[in-house]
Amino acid sequence: MKKITESNLSKEESEQYDRQIRLWGLESQKRIRATDVLVVGIGGFGAEVCKNIILAGVHSVTMLDHKLVTELDRCSQFLAPTDNVGKNRAEASLSRAQELNIMVTVRADTDNVEDKSDAFFKQFNIVVATECSQDQLVRINNICRDNNVLFFCGDVFGMFGYTFADLLNHQFVEEKNTKVDKLTVTTTIKKEMTCVPLQDALATHWDGILTNKLKKMDPSYFLLLVLLAFRKEKSRDPNPAERAEDIIELKKLRNKTLSSVGVPPEKVSDEFFSYVFARVSPVCAIVGGIMAQEIIKAASKLHEPYDNMFFFNPTTNGGFIECVGK
C-alpha cells in the first residue's frame, strides 16, 4: 500500500472542504486528502462512487475501464456524455469527473483489469472493484490483502445492488458526546475490527448447523451468488434485449448454485429475476452513496464501518447490512 502522508491543507483546500471539516474534523479530512483510490468499472454504479469520493476530497482517483460506452449506459452513467457511445468509458468520463473537484487528481486508464500485474494495485490505498467476475474479485482482494490495501467491491443489477468491504484489521475511532455541567464533552474511543476476505464470504456452506440463520436471512445474498454465476457463465450481465432467455438461464443457475451450497432453490423466488436487468439510476445513486460513505469512513478512520456486506433488495426497496463468512 502507498504510504499515507498527512500534510496540512492549503488555504484553498480549507475553504473548499470547510463544511466537511466541520462535520468530521480537520484530522479526518487530512487523512482523506492523502488517500489514493482505484475504481475499476465506470458504469452507472462506478460513476456514482467516483463522484462522491471526488467531492469528498481524496488525493486521487484512477478510473480503470477497458469497456466502451453503450446505449445502456445512458440509463445511469452520467459522467460520460450521451454522444460518447462507442468511446472508452474511462476516457469519456474523465472531463466531467475532473470538473467535480479540481483539487483532486483524476486519471483514466483504458487497460483491462485482467491484464494488470499484482504490482499495479500496490500504488493505491483503497481499491474499488465493480463489474468484475467472481474470479477477478477474489484475485484483486487477495492482492490487496497481501499488500495491506483496503478492498471494496460492489455492483448494481437493475434494481438490486450490493457492496462488500475487506478492511483487514481496521482501527477507527468513535466519538461519544456527554453532558457535564451543561457543557458537551466529546470523548474519543478507539476500536478495532477484523475483516474476512471475499472468498470466505462467498464460500459459506449453509447446510446443517447454519439452518436457523439461513431461515432468517434475506434472499439478497443468495441472489448475488446466482448473478455472479450468470456473469461467469455468460461473460456478461442479464440483458434487457434477451430478457426471456436470460430469465430461463437465471432460474437454472439458481437451482444449481443454491443447491451446491446447501440452500433450497426456493430461497430466491422467481420474482427477483424481473428486477435485475440494466442498471437503474436511483439504485446506483443509493448503493454508490453507501459505498462512498464506507470508503470515506475507512480513509478517515472515523466511525464504525459496515461489516461486511450491504444489500439493496428490489422487492422491498430497502437496504440492510449482512455479516457473512465470519
C-alpha positions as CSV (number, residue, x, y, z in Angstrom):
1,M,0.0,0.0,0.0
2,K,1.2,3.5,-0.7
3,K,2.2,5.2,2.5
4,I,-0.3,7.9,3.6
5,T,1.4,11.2,4.3
6,E,-0.9,13.6,6.1
7,S,0.1,17.1,5.1
8,N,-1.5,20.4,6.1
9,L,-4.3,21.6,3.9
10,S,-3.8,24.7,1.7
11,K,-5.9,27.8,2.2
12,E,-7.9,26.9,-0.9
13,E,-8.5,23.3,0.4
14,S,-9.6,24.6,3.8
15,E,-12.1,26.8,2.1
16,Q,-13.2,24.1,-0.3
17,Y,-13.7,21.5,2.5
18,D,-14.9,23.8,5.2
19,R,-18.3,22.1,5.6
20,Q,-16.7,18.6,5.7
21,I,-14.1,19.7,8.2
22,R,-16.9,21.0,10.5
23,L,-18.6,17.6,10.0
24,W,-15.8,15.2,10.7
25,G,-12.8,17.3,11.7
26,L,-9.5,18.5,10.3
27,E,-7.5,15.4,11.0
28,S,-10.1,13.2,9.2
29,Q,-10.1,15.5,6.2
30,K,-6.3,15.4,6.1
31,R,-6.4,11.6,6.0
32,I,-9.0,11.6,3.3
33,R,-6.9,14.2,1.4
34,A,-3.9,11.8,1.4
35,T,-5.8,8.8,0.0
36,D,-5.3,7.4,-3.5
37,V,-8.2,5.3,-4.8
38,L,-8.6,3.0,-7.8
39,V,-12.1,2.4,-9.2
40,V,-12.5,-0.5,-11.6
41,G,-15.5,-0.3,-13.9
42,I,-17.0,3.1,-14.7
43,G,-20.6,2.1,-15.3
44,G,-23.5,3.8,-13.5
45,F,-22.5,2.4,-10.1
46,G,-18.8,3.2,-10.6
47,A,-19.6,6.7,-11.7
48,E,-21.6,7.3,-8.5
49,V,-18.7,6.1,-6.4
50,C,-16.2,8.3,-8.3
51,K,-18.5,11.4,-8.0
52,N,-18.9,11.1,-4.2
53,I,-15.3,10.4,-3.3
54,I,-14.0,13.1,-5.6
55,L,-16.4,15.6,-4.0
56,A,-15.2,14.4,-0.6
57,G,-11.6,15.4,-1.5
58,V,-9.4,12.3,-1.8
59,H,-5.9,12.8,-3.2
60,S,-6.5,11.0,-6.4
61,V,-9.0,8.7,-8.3
62,T,-7.9,6.4,-11.1
63,M,-10.8,5.2,-13.2
64,L,-9.9,1.9,-14.8
65,D,-12.2,0.6,-17.6
66,H,-11.5,-1.1,-21.0
67,K,-15.1,-1.1,-22.0
68,L,-16.9,1.2,-24.4
69,V,-19.9,3.5,-23.7
70,T,-23.1,1.8,-24.8
71,E,-26.7,2.8,-25.2
72,L,-27.4,1.0,-21.9
73,D,-25.0,3.4,-20.1
74,R,-27.5,6.2,-20.7
75,C,-29.7,4.7,-18.0
76,S,-27.3,5.7,-15.2
77,Q,-23.8,6.7,-16.4
78,F,-23.9,10.5,-16.0
79,L,-20.1,11.1,-16.3
80,A,-19.9,10.1,-19.9
81,P,-21.8,12.5,-22.3
82,T,-24.6,10.8,-24.2
83,D,-22.9,11.4,-27.5
84,N,-19.9,9.4,-26.5
85,V,-21.3,6.0,-27.4
86,G,-18.5,3.8,-28.7
87,K,-15.8,5.6,-26.8
88,N,-13.9,4.3,-23.9
89,R,-15.9,4.7,-20.7
90,A,-12.9,5.9,-18.5
91,E,-11.8,8.4,-21.0
92,A,-15.3,9.6,-21.8
93,S,-15.9,10.2,-18.1
94,L,-12.6,12.0,-17.3
95,S,-13.6,15.6,-18.1
96,R,-16.8,15.7,-16.1
97,A,-15.2,13.8,-13.2
98,Q,-12.3,16.3,-13.0
99,E,-14.8,19.2,-13.1
100,L,-16.3,18.0,-9.9
101,N,-13.3,19.0,-7.9
102,I,-10.1,20.4,-9.5
103,M,-8.2,19.8,-6.3
104,V,-8.4,16.0,-6.8
105,T,-6.1,14.3,-9.4
106,V,-8.4,12.2,-11.7
107,R,-6.9,9.8,-14.2
108,A,-8.3,7.5,-16.9
109,D,-6.8,4.1,-17.6
110,T,-8.1,2.1,-20.6
111,D,-6.5,-1.2,-19.8
112,N,-8.3,-4.4,-18.9
113,V,-8.1,-5.1,-15.2
114,E,-7.3,-8.7,-16.2
115,D,-4.0,-7.5,-17.7
116,K,-2.9,-5.6,-14.6
117,S,0.0,-7.1,-12.7
118,D,-0.1,-7.6,-8.9
119,A,2.3,-4.6,-8.5
120,F,-0.2,-2.2,-10.1
121,F,-2.6,-2.4,-7.2
122,K,0.1,-1.6,-4.6
123,Q,0.2,2.1,-5.5
124,F,-3.2,2.7,-4.1
125,N,-4.6,2.9,-0.5
126,I,-8.1,1.7,-1.5
127,V,-9.2,-0.4,-4.4
128,V,-12.9,-0.5,-5.5
129,A,-13.8,-3.3,-8.0
130,T,-17.1,-3.2,-9.9
131,E,-18.3,-5.2,-13.0
132,C,-15.7,-7.9,-12.4
133,S,-16.1,-11.7,-12.4
134,Q,-16.0,-13.5,-9.1
135,D,-12.6,-14.9,-10.0
136,Q,-11.3,-11.3,-10.7
137,L,-12.8,-10.0,-7.5
138,V,-11.2,-12.7,-5.4
139,R,-7.8,-12.2,-7.2
140,I,-7.8,-8.5,-6.6
141,N,-8.9,-8.9,-3.0
142,N,-6.1,-11.3,-2.3
143,I,-3.6,-9.0,-3.9
144,C,-4.9,-6.2,-1.7
145,R,-4.6,-8.3,1.4
146,D,-1.0,-9.2,0.6
147,N,-0.1,-5.5,0.3
148,N,-2.2,-4.0,3.1
149,V,-4.6,-2.3,0.7
150,L,-8.2,-1.8,1.7
151,F,-10.6,-3.5,-0.7
152,F,-14.2,-2.8,-1.7
153,C,-16.4,-4.3,-4.3
154,G,-20.0,-4.0,-5.4
155,D,-22.4,-3.8,-8.3
156,V,-25.9,-2.9,-9.3
157,F,-28.0,-5.3,-11.4
158,G,-31.2,-3.5,-12.4
159,M,-32.8,-2.6,-9.0
160,F,-30.6,-4.9,-7.0
161,G,-27.3,-3.8,-5.5
162,Y,-24.6,-4.9,-3.1
163,T,-21.3,-3.8,-1.6
164,F,-18.6,-5.7,0.3
165,A,-15.7,-4.4,2.3
166,D,-12.4,-6.1,3.4
167,L,-10.6,-3.6,5.6
168,L,-8.2,-6.2,7.0
169,N,-7.5,-5.3,10.7
170,H,-9.1,-1.9,10.8
171,Q,-8.6,0.6,13.6
172,F,-11.0,3.5,13.9
173,V,-12.4,5.9,16.5
174,E,-15.9,6.6,17.7
175,E,-16.9,9.9,19.3
176,K,-19.2,10.0,22.3
177,N,-20.8,13.2,23.5
178,T,-21.8,13.6,27.2
179,K,-23.2,16.4,29.2
180,V,-21.0,17.8,32.0
181,D,-22.3,20.8,33.9
182,K,-24.4,21.8,30.9
183,L,-21.3,21.5,28.6
184,T,-21.0,18.9,25.9
185,V,-17.8,16.9,26.3
186,T,-16.6,14.7,23.4
187,T,-14.8,11.5,24.3
188,T,-12.8,9.6,21.6
189,I,-13.0,5.8,21.8
190,K,-10.5,3.7,19.9
191,K,-11.9,0.5,18.4
192,E,-10.7,-2.3,16.0
193,M,-12.4,-4.7,13.7
194,T,-11.1,-7.8,11.8
195,C,-12.5,-8.5,8.3
196,V,-12.7,-11.6,6.2
197,P,-11.8,-11.9,2.5
198,L,-14.4,-12.0,-0.2
199,Q,-13.7,-15.7,-1.0
200,D,-14.7,-16.6,2.6
201,A,-17.9,-14.5,2.4
202,L,-18.9,-16.3,-0.9
203,A,-17.8,-19.8,0.1
204,T,-20.1,-20.3,3.1
205,H,-22.0,-23.6,3.0
206,W,-25.4,-23.3,4.6
207,D,-26.4,-26.9,5.4
208,G,-26.7,-28.3,8.9
209,I,-25.7,-26.0,11.8
210,L,-26.5,-22.8,9.9
211,T,-30.1,-23.8,9.1
212,N,-31.6,-21.4,11.7
213,K,-29.6,-18.4,10.4
214,L,-30.5,-19.4,6.8
215,K,-34.2,-19.1,7.6
216,K,-33.8,-15.6,8.9
217,M,-31.6,-14.3,6.1
218,D,-32.9,-12.1,3.4
219,P,-32.7,-13.7,-0.1
220,S,-30.4,-10.9,-1.4
221,Y,-27.1,-12.6,-0.6
222,F,-28.2,-15.8,-2.5
223,L,-29.4,-13.7,-5.4
224,L,-25.9,-12.3,-5.6
225,L,-24.5,-15.8,-5.9
226,V,-26.8,-16.5,-8.8
227,L,-25.9,-13.3,-10.6
228,L,-22.2,-13.9,-10.2
229,A,-22.7,-17.4,-11.6
230,F,-24.6,-15.9,-14.5
231,R,-21.8,-13.4,-15.2
232,K,-19.3,-16.3,-15.2
233,E,-21.4,-18.5,-17.5
234,K,-22.3,-15.7,-20.0
235,S,-19.4,-13.3,-19.6
236,R,-22.0,-10.5,-19.3
237,D,-24.9,-9.4,-17.1
238,P,-28.6,-10.0,-17.7
239,N,-29.5,-8.1,-20.9
240,P,-32.9,-6.4,-21.4
241,A,-32.7,-7.4,-25.1
242,E,-32.6,-11.1,-24.1
243,R,-34.9,-10.9,-21.1
244,A,-36.9,-14.1,-21.7
245,E,-33.9,-16.2,-22.4
246,D,-31.9,-14.8,-19.6
247,I,-34.6,-15.4,-17.0
248,I,-34.7,-19.0,-18.0
249,E,-31.0,-19.2,-17.6
250,L,-31.1,-17.4,-14.2
251,K,-33.6,-20.0,-12.9
252,K,-31.4,-22.9,-14.0
253,L,-28.4,-21.3,-12.4
254,R,-30.4,-20.6,-9.2
255,N,-31.2,-24.3,-8.8
256,K,-27.7,-25.4,-9.5
257,T,-25.9,-22.7,-7.5
258,L,-28.0,-22.7,-4.3
259,S,-28.2,-26.5,-4.2
260,S,-24.4,-26.6,-4.3
261,V,-24.2,-24.5,-1.0
262,G,-26.9,-26.3,0.8
263,V,-29.7,-23.8,0.2
264,P,-33.2,-24.7,-1.1
265,P,-33.6,-23.0,-4.6
266,E,-37.0,-21.5,-3.4
267,K,-35.0,-19.2,-1.1
268,V,-34.7,-16.9,-4.2
269,S,-38.2,-16.6,-5.8
270,D,-38.8,-16.1,-9.5
271,E,-40.0,-12.6,-8.7
272,F,-36.4,-11.4,-8.2
273,F,-35.3,-12.1,-11.7
274,S,-37.6,-9.5,-13.2
275,Y,-35.6,-6.8,-11.3
276,V,-32.0,-7.5,-12.4
277,F,-31.8,-6.0,-15.9
278,A,-29.7,-2.9,-16.9
279,R,-28.7,-0.5,-14.1
280,V,-31.4,1.7,-12.6
281,S,-30.1,5.2,-11.9
282,P,-31.7,5.8,-8.5
283,V,-30.4,2.4,-7.2
284,C,-26.9,3.3,-8.5
285,A,-27.2,6.5,-6.5
286,I,-28.3,4.7,-3.3
287,V,-25.8,1.9,-3.4
288,G,-23.0,4.1,-4.8
289,G,-23.7,6.5,-2.0
290,I,-23.4,3.8,0.6
291,M,-20.1,2.6,-1.0
292,A,-18.6,6.1,-1.0
293,Q,-19.7,6.6,2.6
294,E,-17.9,3.5,3.6
295,I,-14.8,4.5,1.7
296,I,-14.7,7.8,3.5
297,K,-15.2,6.1,6.9
298,A,-12.2,3.8,6.1
299,A,-10.0,6.6,4.8
300,S,-10.7,8.9,7.7
301,K,-10.7,6.1,10.3
302,L,-13.7,7.8,11.9
303,H,-16.9,5.8,12.8
304,E,-17.5,2.1,12.6
305,P,-17.7,0.7,9.1
306,Y,-20.4,-1.7,7.9
307,D,-19.3,-5.3,8.5
308,N,-19.2,-6.6,5.8
309,M,-22.0,-6.5,3.1
310,F,-24.7,-4.1,2.3
311,F,-27.7,-5.1,0.1
312,F,-30.5,-3.3,-1.6
313,N,-33.5,-5.6,-2.0
314,P,-35.6,-4.7,-5.1
315,T,-38.7,-6.4,-3.8
316,T,-38.8,-4.3,-0.6
317,N,-37.0,-1.2,-1.8
318,G,-34.9,-1.4,1.4
319,G,-31.3,-1.7,2.3
320,F,-29.7,-3.7,5.1
321,I,-26.3,-4.9,6.4
322,E,-25.4,-8.6,6.5
323,C,-22.2,-10.1,8.0
324,V,-21.2,-13.2,6.1
325,G,-18.2,-15.5,6.3
326,K,-17.4,-15.0,10.0
